Amino acid sequence: MTDRPRIADYMTRDLVTLSPDDEITQAMHTLLSARISGAPVLDAAGELVGVLSKKDCLRAALHASYHRDWGGAVAHYMTREVETMEARTDIVTAAQRFVDSAFRRFPVVSDGRLVGQISRADVLRALAEQWSGTRR
């Protein structure tokens, strides 16, 4: 057992979430107004079924500009194969996952349920606090 901080100690718990049935244009406005780069997509039962990122939104906008057909459901544009991290994962392991991937954020799960989101900045803050000896 390690005494390193865990993802659960630094993750964001108050999440902006989307539904697969949400209109893509409204979802884009939600991301932009919340100043976030992506949001988990939950079905009616609260299960994580995807993630919609700004990159996914750019694909939707590009598609619309080529085909002059704007709109559609989030489900059509979201990333369905979602990589997650467990809330109990230690921060150093999380940092390595970020270094090894192109993702800027990961949904965080506990017992298979979405409980938060961890970003690169969250992990960096945790490591900086660990190095300086200050821990929240």
RAWOCOR-V283063 format. One record per residue. N is the residue number from 0. PHI is phi in degrees with one decimal (999 if undefined). OMEGA is omega in degrees with one decimal (NA if undefined). Layout:
# RAWOCOR-V283063
N;PHI;OMEGA
N;PHI;OMEGA
This chain:
# RAWOCOR-V283063
0;999;-177.4
1;-105.9;177.3
2;-98.7;177.4
3;-65.8;174.9
4;-62.4;-179.0
5;-105.9;176.0
6;-53.5;-178.1
7;-57.1;-179.8
8;-75.6;-172.3
9;-128.4;-176.4
10;-69.7;172.4
11;-83.7;-179.2
12;-101.4;-179.1
13;-90.3;-171.7
14;-100.0;165.2
15;-85.7;179.0
16;-123.2;179.4
17;-124.4;174.9
18;-108.1;177.1
19;-61.7;-178.7
20;-87.8;178.7
21;-60.0;175.5
22;-70.5;-176.1
23;-59.3;-179.3
24;-64.9;177.8
25;-67.3;178.6
26;-62.3;176.9
27;-60.1;179.0
28;-62.1;178.3
29;-62.9;179.2
30;-61.7;-177.6
31;-66.9;-177.7
32;-70.3;177.7
33;-83.3;-178.9
34;56.2;177.4
35;-123.9;-175.3
36;-91.6;178.6
37;179.4;-178.8
38;-146.4;174.2
39;-66.4;177.1
40;-112.0;-177.3
41;-115.1;176.0
42;-80.1;-176.0
43;-61.6;179.4
44;-88.6;-179.8
45;83.9;179.5
46;-84.4;176.6
47;-72.0;-177.8
48;-118.3;179.6
49;174.9;174.7
50;-137.9;174.2
51;-111.4;179.8
52;-109.3;174.5
53;-61.4;177.5
54;-64.1;175.8
55;-61.8;178.5
56;-65.6;176.5
57;-62.1;176.8
58;-61.1;179.5
59;-63.7;179.8
60;-66.6;178.0
61;-63.7;177.0
62;-57.3;-179.3
63;-63.6;-178.5
64;-70.1;178.1
65;-74.6;-171.8
66;-102.9;-178.7
67;49.1;-179.0
68;-135.5;-173.5
69;-100.4;173.5
70;119.1;-177.3
71;117.5;-177.9
72;-84.0;175.7
73;-53.3;-178.5
74;-55.4;-178.9
75;-71.9;-173.1
76;-111.4;-174.1
77;-68.4;172.1
78;-84.5;-174.8
79;-90.1;-179.7
80;-88.7;-172.2
81;-99.8;172.1
82;-90.4;-178.4
83;-122.3;170.4
84;-124.9;176.3
85;-81.8;-177.8
86;-58.3;-176.6
87;-85.2;179.2
88;-62.8;179.6
89;-76.9;-173.4
90;-62.4;-179.9
91;-65.2;176.2
92;-63.0;177.4
93;-61.3;179.1
94;-59.3;178.9
95;-64.2;176.8
96;-60.5;178.7
97;-65.6;179.8
98;-62.1;-177.1
99;-83.6;-177.4
100;-130.7;176.9
101;-92.8;-176.1
102;-70.5;177.6
103;-97.3;-178.9
104;-153.4;174.5
105;-130.6;168.3
106;-64.8;-179.6
107;-111.2;-179.5
108;-121.2;172.7
109;-141.2;-175.7
110;53.0;175.9
111;80.1;-178.6
112;-109.2;176.9
113;-65.8;179.6
114;-124.6;-179.1
115;174.2;178.5
116;-146.5;178.1
117;-119.7;-179.7
118;-115.2;174.4
119;-56.1;-178.7
120;-62.2;178.5
121;-61.4;-178.9
122;-67.9;178.3
123;-62.1;177.2
124;-59.8;179.4
125;-61.5;179.2
126;-66.0;178.6
127;-62.3;178.0
128;-65.2;179.2
129;-63.6;180.0
130;-66.1;-176.2
131;-82.5;179.1
132;85.1;176.0
133;-99.1;179.1
134;-134.0;-178.7
135;-78.1;NA
